Amino acid sequence: MLNVILLGLVSFFSDISSEMVYPILPLYLTSTFGATPALIGLIEGIAESLACLLKVFSGYYTDRFHRKKRVAFIGYASGVIYKLALVFSGSWVGILGARMVDRIGKGIRTAPRDVMVCESTDKDHMGRAFGIHKALDMAGSAFGILIAYFLLMKTIGDFDYKRLFLLSIIPAIIGLLLFFFIKEKAKVCSTGVREPFWKNMGKLDKQLKLYLFVAFIFTLGNSSNAFLLLRAKNVGFNDISVILLYFVYNITASVFAFPLGRLSDRIGRKKLLVSGYLVFSLVYLLFALANHQTTLITAFILYGLYTALIVGVERAFVTEISPRDLKGTMLGMQSTIVGIALLPASAIAGVLWNVFGARVPFIFGAGMSLGAAFVLQFFLQDKRMETGR
């Protein structure tokens, strides 16, 4: 379990670094370069899709060559390059390039890190392990947002974005130093030299294939978080308040991730996954219909609950239902399928916003999430999920 905590702390410091930057990036793009919602959607869609498309290959490399720690370190190190690239970017094209560097790093590190979490716990406590990791991950996000908030408060009207980008490198480096204390476990979750993963796809459990399909459908309506921040400004929040709203989301997810991960070990993954998609649908409806700031505050709190319900539990489910020697590959595959949907998702949201107004992309997302919840509830079997064993 020490490895799980250390990996969680790596994510904690990495996310401090990332979230010092992420919630103000849409504001930076709009105020400095005049970016529209459609352009922001395109930037985020390209960046996020690239990250997810790389995850399956990172997972395959992890399973075949067992270089989890090394690959994860390289992925986290890209965060430093990302912040430096932001400092020297002179246009939205440069910001896109920087985001691509950052998301490439995420695409490289996620699968090997998750396999190390898997290998550091037993199958009966998989939800707890991923819950601990996610709680620390989201706590780092919340702390990074607070830092950005206080720096913004000190420089109202004359905010130095590039100074913040430079300061954000410090926690990223601390996270990298923690890798020296992580011990790479023996080959528990993945063994043997195998054929390329694409030759084994037909052997996957039907329930895993179904869940990958559901994840794709859901993601088509799940646009970038940048749109949530833009919607908050649209309703009347100023830049500082938008950052605080994003903090509320992250701290809520951090508080609930561990207990909900443990709960999934006891009652099964399916109930929490269905609940998560239903909560997401409610969140997007609130974003669509919001006329008052109180409604959006509630929506951000519920969005944090959705994240706690889904992210750690989803990884525990994919890990336990995957073939023993394809766990890293399947964790990557799940993210890759999500990535295939992310580019059109953010692009669709941006176009819907520009053409029909701010409410329509959220109504679309709510409908897609309801459809995903329906398929999970009535077509996904419980036999491997009810006990988590």
PLY file of the C-alpha trace (Angstrom):
ply
format ascii 1.0
element vertex 389
property float x
property float y
property float z
element edge 388
property int vertex1
property int vertex2
end_header
0.00 0.00 0.00
3.02 2.32 0.45
3.50 2.28 -3.32
-0.13 3.33 -3.80
0.37 6.30 -1.47
3.63 7.29 -3.17
2.02 7.08 -6.60
-0.85 9.13 -5.22
1.62 11.75 -3.99
3.29 11.86 -7.41
-0.14 12.61 -8.88
-0.81 15.07 -6.04
2.19 17.24 -6.89
1.76 16.79 -10.63
-1.85 17.94 -10.37
-0.89 20.92 -8.23
1.31 21.93 -11.14
-1.34 21.20 -13.80
-4.26 22.87 -12.03
-2.29 26.02 -11.29
-2.53 26.44 -15.06
-5.56 24.58 -16.43
-8.49 26.64 -15.05
-6.96 29.92 -16.21
-5.93 28.66 -19.65
-9.35 29.33 -21.27
-9.25 32.79 -19.70
-5.71 33.31 -21.04
-6.75 32.17 -24.52
-9.78 34.47 -24.64
-8.18 37.55 -23.04
-4.76 37.37 -24.73
-5.45 35.74 -28.10
-9.19 36.37 -28.57
-10.05 32.66 -28.82
-13.71 31.68 -29.34
-15.47 28.73 -27.62
-15.21 26.75 -30.87
-11.44 27.32 -31.04
-11.00 26.36 -27.37
-13.02 23.22 -28.04
-10.78 22.36 -30.99
-7.60 22.89 -28.94
-8.85 20.78 -26.04
-10.27 18.10 -28.31
-7.02 17.66 -30.23
-4.92 17.65 -27.05
-7.11 15.24 -25.08
-7.59 12.88 -28.02
-3.86 12.69 -28.60
-3.29 11.73 -24.96
-5.87 8.99 -25.01
-4.78 7.58 -28.36
-1.30 7.04 -26.96
-2.47 5.23 -23.83
-3.11 1.88 -25.47
0.44 1.76 -26.86
1.85 2.84 -23.51
-0.17 0.08 -21.86
1.00 -2.49 -24.39
4.63 -1.49 -23.87
4.08 -1.77 -20.12
2.62 -5.28 -20.39
5.26 -6.58 -22.77
8.48 -5.05 -21.50
7.59 -4.39 -17.83
9.08 -0.88 -17.73
6.27 0.67 -15.72
8.25 3.04 -13.52
10.48 4.32 -16.33
7.59 4.94 -18.72
5.52 6.68 -16.04
8.47 8.92 -15.10
8.92 10.04 -18.71
5.22 10.83 -18.91
5.24 12.95 -15.77
8.45 14.73 -16.84
6.64 16.10 -19.91
4.68 18.36 -17.54
7.79 20.47 -17.01
8.30 20.86 -20.77
4.61 21.82 -21.11
4.89 24.73 -18.68
8.03 26.03 -20.38
6.27 25.82 -23.75
3.39 27.92 -22.38
5.83 30.62 -21.31
7.29 30.94 -24.80
4.03 30.60 -26.75
3.10 33.72 -28.67
-0.18 32.58 -30.24
-3.00 30.09 -29.80
-1.06 27.72 -32.07
1.76 27.71 -29.52
-0.74 26.99 -26.74
-2.07 24.08 -28.79
1.47 22.72 -29.17
2.08 23.06 -25.42
-1.18 21.28 -24.62
-0.22 18.49 -26.99
3.09 18.02 -25.15
1.23 17.85 -21.84
-1.37 15.39 -23.10
1.29 13.20 -24.76
2.85 12.89 -21.32
-0.49 11.94 -19.81
-1.01 9.39 -22.54
2.36 7.83 -21.77
2.10 7.72 -17.97
-1.48 6.72 -17.16
-1.48 3.00 -18.02
1.87 2.09 -16.36
0.93 4.09 -13.27
-2.43 2.35 -12.98
-0.79 -1.07 -13.41
1.60 -0.20 -10.57
-1.41 0.67 -8.42
-2.94 -2.69 -9.39
0.23 -4.58 -8.51
0.50 -2.87 -5.13
-2.76 -4.21 -3.72
-4.84 -7.39 -3.67
-7.95 -7.95 -5.77
-10.35 -7.56 -2.82
-9.19 -3.98 -2.20
-8.77 -2.74 -5.75
-11.46 -0.10 -5.39
-9.87 1.19 -2.19
-6.44 1.43 -3.83
-7.71 3.37 -6.83
-9.85 5.45 -4.47
-6.79 6.46 -2.43
-4.91 7.37 -5.58
-7.80 9.38 -6.98
-8.36 11.17 -3.67
-4.73 12.35 -3.59
-4.88 13.19 -7.29
-7.94 15.42 -6.85
-6.59 16.95 -3.63
-3.55 18.08 -5.62
-5.87 19.58 -8.22
-7.76 21.49 -5.53
-4.54 22.79 -3.95
-3.20 23.92 -7.33
-6.43 25.82 -7.99
-6.15 27.58 -4.62
-2.62 28.69 -5.45
-3.80 30.09 -8.78
-6.69 31.82 -6.99
-4.51 33.56 -4.40
-2.01 34.67 -7.03
-4.87 36.03 -9.13
-6.31 37.86 -6.12
-2.98 39.58 -5.49
-2.72 40.91 -9.03
-6.28 41.85 -10.00
-6.29 43.77 -13.28
-2.65 43.03 -14.11
-2.26 39.27 -13.85
1.07 37.84 -14.99
0.07 34.52 -16.56
3.61 33.58 -17.57
4.90 34.00 -14.03
2.29 31.51 -12.87
3.35 29.08 -15.62
6.94 29.23 -14.32
5.92 28.79 -10.67
3.88 25.73 -11.60
7.09 23.89 -12.56
8.16 23.62 -8.88
5.55 21.04 -7.72
6.05 19.08 -10.95
9.72 18.62 -10.07
8.84 17.54 -6.51
6.58 14.86 -7.97
9.39 13.57 -10.17
11.73 13.28 -7.17
9.23 10.98 -5.42
9.83 8.37 -8.12
13.12 7.49 -6.43
11.13 6.04 -3.51
8.70 3.95 -5.58
9.52 0.26 -5.88
8.51 -1.49 -9.08
6.79 -4.73 -8.12
7.27 -8.17 -9.61
5.13 -9.19 -12.57
1.82 -9.64 -10.77
-0.70 -8.12 -13.13
1.02 -8.91 -16.40
3.23 -11.83 -17.33
4.87 -13.31 -20.38
5.79 -12.11 -23.82
2.71 -11.99 -25.99
1.55 -11.35 -29.49
0.64 -7.74 -30.33
-2.52 -6.72 -28.47
-4.58 -6.24 -31.63
-4.34 -9.99 -32.32
-5.99 -10.74 -28.97
-8.93 -8.32 -29.11
-11.35 -11.04 -30.14
-10.63 -12.93 -26.92
-11.81 -10.14 -24.64
-14.74 -10.65 -22.28
-18.03 -9.54 -23.88
-18.84 -7.42 -20.84
-15.55 -5.54 -21.19
-16.29 -4.92 -24.89
-19.73 -3.62 -23.93
-18.29 -1.28 -21.34
-15.76 0.09 -23.83
-18.65 0.80 -26.20
-20.60 2.55 -23.42
-17.55 4.67 -22.56
-17.36 5.78 -26.19
-21.05 6.76 -26.34
-20.86 8.63 -23.05
-17.72 10.55 -24.05
-19.35 11.92 -27.20
-21.43 14.11 -24.87
-18.68 14.77 -22.33
-16.87 17.84 -23.65
-13.81 19.50 -22.12
-14.04 21.05 -18.66
-13.11 24.31 -20.36
-16.76 24.58 -21.43
-17.91 24.32 -17.81
-15.64 27.23 -16.91
-16.85 29.25 -19.90
-20.46 28.53 -18.94
-19.79 29.81 -15.43
-18.55 33.09 -16.92
-21.58 33.13 -19.21
-23.90 32.97 -16.18
-22.11 35.84 -14.44
-19.14 34.57 -12.46
-15.93 36.59 -12.76
-12.52 35.02 -13.42
-11.69 34.61 -9.72
-15.05 33.03 -8.91
-14.67 30.61 -11.82
-11.43 29.35 -10.30
-13.15 28.88 -6.93
-15.92 26.88 -8.60
-13.32 24.58 -10.13
-11.79 24.23 -6.67
-15.18 23.16 -5.27
-15.40 20.46 -7.95
-11.94 19.08 -7.21
-12.24 19.08 -3.43
-15.61 17.30 -3.65
-14.10 14.60 -5.85
-11.16 14.24 -3.46
-13.37 13.84 -0.38
-15.62 11.18 -1.93
-13.16 9.19 -4.07
-11.82 6.96 -1.28
-15.12 6.04 0.44
-16.83 5.38 -2.89
-13.89 3.25 -4.03
-14.22 1.17 -0.86
-17.98 0.96 -1.38
-17.45 -0.49 -4.86
-15.37 -3.30 -3.29
-18.40 -4.21 -1.19
-21.43 -3.74 -3.47
-19.88 -4.06 -6.93
-18.81 -1.64 -9.63
-21.97 -1.55 -11.75
-24.17 0.25 -9.23
-21.68 3.07 -8.82
-20.98 3.37 -12.54
-24.70 3.65 -13.37
-25.15 6.17 -10.55
-22.21 8.17 -11.86
-23.65 8.48 -15.35
-27.04 9.52 -13.93
-25.38 12.18 -11.77
-23.47 13.44 -14.81
-26.72 13.77 -16.74
-28.18 15.84 -13.90
-25.05 18.00 -13.79
-25.24 18.84 -17.49
-28.94 19.62 -17.24
-28.16 22.07 -14.44
-25.47 23.67 -16.61
-27.97 23.91 -19.47
-30.80 25.41 -17.45
-28.84 27.56 -15.00
-30.06 31.14 -14.67
-28.63 31.75 -11.21
-25.19 31.32 -9.75
-26.51 29.07 -6.96
-27.53 26.49 -9.57
-24.02 26.36 -10.99
-22.46 26.01 -7.54
-24.67 22.95 -7.00
-23.71 21.65 -10.45
-19.97 21.86 -9.70
-20.45 20.01 -6.39
-22.39 17.24 -8.15
-19.75 17.14 -10.88
-17.18 16.34 -8.20
-19.44 13.55 -6.93
-19.71 12.15 -10.48
-15.92 12.08 -10.79
-15.57 10.23 -7.48
-18.23 7.73 -8.58
-16.68 6.95 -11.95
-12.93 7.41 -12.33
-11.39 5.15 -9.66
-14.22 2.61 -9.86
-13.92 2.44 -13.64
-10.20 1.68 -13.45
-10.78 -0.99 -10.82
-13.44 -2.59 -13.03
-11.32 -2.57 -16.19
-8.38 -4.02 -14.22
-10.31 -6.89 -12.68
-12.21 -7.93 -15.81
-9.23 -7.76 -18.21
-7.09 -10.79 -19.12
-4.25 -11.14 -16.67
-1.52 -10.35 -19.19
-3.43 -7.47 -20.84
-4.31 -5.27 -17.87
-2.05 -2.39 -18.86
-3.17 -2.69 -22.48
-6.86 -2.65 -21.53
-6.45 0.32 -19.21
-4.81 2.06 -22.16
-7.46 0.79 -24.58
-10.27 2.20 -22.46
-8.56 5.58 -22.48
-7.85 5.34 -26.20
-11.50 4.69 -27.00
-12.40 7.68 -24.86
-9.80 9.66 -26.81
-11.33 8.72 -30.15
-14.58 10.28 -28.93
-13.03 13.33 -27.23
-12.08 15.25 -30.35
-15.56 15.17 -31.91
-17.08 15.69 -28.42
-15.31 18.99 -27.80
-15.66 20.06 -31.43
-19.40 19.29 -31.36
-19.81 21.19 -28.10
-18.01 24.23 -29.51
-20.08 24.28 -32.69
-23.36 23.76 -30.80
-22.42 26.63 -28.48
-21.58 28.98 -31.35
-24.61 28.12 -33.46
-27.39 27.43 -30.95
-26.18 29.01 -27.72
-24.58 27.94 -24.45
-27.40 25.63 -23.28
-27.50 23.20 -26.21
-24.13 21.37 -25.78
-25.06 20.55 -22.19
-28.49 19.22 -23.15
-26.77 17.02 -25.74
-24.29 15.74 -23.12
-27.07 14.98 -20.64
-28.88 12.89 -23.24
-25.78 10.90 -24.16
-25.10 10.18 -20.49
-28.66 8.96 -19.93
-28.26 6.60 -22.88
-25.01 5.25 -21.45
-26.62 4.69 -18.04
-29.50 2.81 -19.70
-27.17 0.44 -21.54
-25.13 -0.23 -18.39
-28.19 -0.90 -16.26
-29.96 -3.30 -18.60
-27.20 -4.96 -20.61
-24.10 -5.14 -18.41
-24.10 -8.29 -16.29
-23.24 -8.30 -12.61
-21.49 -11.63 -12.35
-17.95 -10.22 -12.11
-18.80 -6.93 -10.54
-21.05 -7.50 -7.57
-18.32 -8.50 -5.16
-15.26 -7.08 -6.94
-13.70 -10.58 -6.71
0 1
1 2
2 3
3 4
4 5
5 6
6 7
7 8
8 9
9 10
10 11
11 12
12 13
13 14
14 15
15 16
16 17
17 18
18 19
19 20
20 21
21 22
22 23
23 24
24 25
25 26
26 27
27 28
28 29
29 30
30 31
31 32
32 33
33 34
34 35
35 36
36 37
37 38
38 39
39 40
40 41
41 42
42 43
43 44
44 45
45 46
46 47
47 48
48 49
49 50
50 51
51 52
52 53
53 54
54 55
55 56
56 57
57 58
58 59
59 60
60 61
61 62
62 63
63 64
64 65
65 66
66 67
67 68
68 69
69 70
70 71
71 72
72 73
73 74
74 75
75 76
76 77
77 78
78 79
79 80
80 81
81 82
82 83
83 84
84 85
85 86
86 87
87 88
88 89
89 90
90 91
91 92
92 93
93 94
94 95
95 96
96 97
97 98
98 99
99 100
100 101
101 102
102 103
103 104
104 105
105 106
106 107
107 108
108 109
109 110
110 111
111 112
112 113
113 114
114 115
115 116
116 117
117 118
118 119
119 120
120 121
121 122
122 123
123 124
124 125
125 126
126 127
127 128
128 129
129 130
130 131
131 132
132 133
133 134
134 135
135 136
136 137
137 138
138 139
139 140
140 141
141 142
142 143
143 144
144 145
145 146
146 147
147 148
148 149
149 150
150 151
151 152
152 153
153 154
154 155
155 156
156 157
157 158
158 159
159 160
160 161
161 162
162 163
163 164
164 165
165 166
166 167
167 168
168 169
169 170
170 171
171 172
172 173
173 174
174 175
175 176
176 177
177 178
178 179
179 180
180 181
181 182
182 183
183 184
184 185
185 186
186 187
187 188
188 189
189 190
190 191
191 192
192 193
193 194
194 195
195 196
196 197
197 198
198 199
199 200
200 201
201 202
202 203
203 204
204 205
205 206
206 207
207 208
208 209
209 210
210 211
211 212
212 213
213 214
214 215
215 216
216 217
217 218
218 219
219 220
220 221
221 222
222 223
223 224
224 225
225 226
226 227
227 228
228 229
229 230
230 231
231 232
232 233
233 234
234 235
235 236
236 237
237 238
238 239
239 240
240 241
241 242
242 243
243 244
244 245
245 246
246 247
247 248
248 249
249 250
250 251
251 252
252 253
253 254
254 255
255 256
256 257
257 258
258 259
259 260
260 261
261 262
262 263
263 264
264 265
265 266
266 267
267 268
268 269
269 270
270 271
271 272
272 273
273 274
274 275
275 276
276 277
277 278
278 279
279 280
280 281
281 282
282 283
283 284
284 285
285 286
286 287
287 288
288 289
289 290
290 291
291 292
292 293
293 294
294 295
295 296
296 297
297 298
298 299
299 300
300 301
301 302
302 303
303 304
304 305
305 306
306 307
307 308
308 309
309 310
310 311
311 312
312 313
313 314
314 315
315 316
316 317
317 318
318 319
319 320
320 321
321 322
322 323
323 324
324 325
325 326
326 327
327 328
328 329
329 330
330 331
331 332
332 333
333 334
334 335
335 336
336 337
337 338
338 339
339 340
340 341
341 342
342 343
343 344
344 345
345 346
346 347
347 348
348 349
349 350
350 351
351 352
352 353
353 354
354 355
355 356
356 357
357 358
358 359
359 360
360 361
361 362
362 363
363 364
364 365
365 366
366 367
367 368
368 369
369 370
370 371
371 372
372 373
373 374
374 375
375 376
376 377
377 378
378 379
379 380
380 381
381 382
382 383
383 384
384 385
385 386
386 387
387 388
